[in-house]
């Protein structure tokens, strides 16, 4: 069983069957909450979507999907020339792995970490990206005291 709390108020009760690969996404008032079981996090792969558009037509959103077996993109604009001219609107991580976004190619310059669960609006330009393990405090998706 997974209980979801919103500002300490119980809002969703989700009975969950035991499985090694459970991943859930709940929608509540336009807020997406991603929940993955601890068992699935051991074998879970992550992906990242980059949402972009030309600065003269922001309504024409496009996306680039990164992930699968590839874990590093040392020069993102070289591999995806659209990013040379387009504006990056947001990035969003899926699955159970985080992503480090670097300002310059070859993982140099300022860095931001993107965690799964909601769109992330970057404050830096994208030069390179790599998949990484989420920090220990990422466990806020889990509440081991519930359902026992």
Buried (B, 14 or more C-beta within 10 A) or exposed (E): EBEBEEEEEEEEEEEEEEEEEBBBEBEEEEEEBBBBBEEBBEEBEBBBBBBBBBEEEEEEEEBBEBBEEEBEBBEBBEEBEEBEEBEBBBBBBBBBBBBBBBBBBEBEEEBBBBBBBEEBEBEBBBBBBBBBEBEEEBEEBBEEEEEE
